[in-house]
Amino acid sequence: MLYLLAAIGAVCVVVLLWRAFVANPDTGSERRVSRPVRPVRRPGPVAPDDDPEFLRSLNERKNPPDADGKPPA
């Protein structure tokens, strides 16, 4: 059992060292990092409480202008 744990530990150390030094060599400015490309996020629909036109129309419906066309104070 002890030999099995030692073997697993040795394999882990070897893999970590290999990934640190061999698998990703640093070649200066030519270093390439491969990352998955993110899709461009499209703006979603605007909720009614975030839409300034909707809020303005609510305010106008709540406080209609006077008969002479002046907005309420």
C-alpha positions in Angstrom: 0.0 0.0 0.0 2.8 2.4 0.8 4.5 1.7 -2.5 1.3 2.5 -4.3 1.0 5.8 -2.6 4.6 6.6 -3.3 4.1 5.7 -7.0 1.0 8.0 -7.3 3.0 10.8 -5.6 5.9 10.3 -8.0 3.7 10.4 -11.0 2.0 13.6 -9.8 5.4 15.3 -9.3 6.6 14.2 -12.7 3.4 15.5 -14.4 3.7 18.8 -12.6 7.3 19.2 -13.5 6.6 18.3 -17.1 3.8 20.8 -17.4 5.9 23.5 -15.8 9.0 23.1 -17.9 8.4 21.1 -21.1 4.8 21.4 -22.1 4.7 25.2 -22.1 8.1 26.6 -23.1 8.4 30.3 -22.8 9.9 31.6 -26.1 9.6 35.3 -25.2 7.4 37.5 -27.4 6.3 34.5 -29.5 4.6 32.9 -26.6 1.1 31.9 -27.5 -1.6 31.3 -25.0 -4.5 29.2 -26.4 -7.7 30.3 -24.8 -11.2 29.5 -26.0 -12.8 32.3 -28.0 -15.7 33.8 -26.2 -18.8 34.5 -28.2 -19.7 38.2 -28.5 -22.5 39.0 -26.0 -25.4 40.7 -27.6 -27.3 43.2 -25.5 -30.4 41.7 -24.2 -33.8 43.4 -24.1 -34.2 46.4 -21.8 -36.5 45.9 -18.9 -39.3 48.4 -18.6 -37.9 49.8 -15.4 -34.5 50.4 -17.1 -36.0 52.1 -20.2 -35.9 55.9 -19.8 -38.6 56.5 -22.4 -41.0 54.2 -20.5 -40.3 55.9 -17.2 -40.8 59.3 -18.8 -44.2 58.2 -20.3 -45.2 56.9 -16.8 -44.3 60.3 -15.3 -46.3 62.1 -18.0 -49.3 59.8 -17.4 -49.1 60.3 -13.7 -48.7 64.1 -13.9 -50.5 65.3 -17.1 -49.8 68.9 -18.2 -52.3 71.6 -17.2 -54.9 73.0 -19.6 -52.6 75.9 -20.6 -49.8 73.4 -21.5 -47.5 74.0 -18.5 -46.1 70.9 -16.7 -47.0 70.6 -13.0 -44.5 72.1 -10.6 
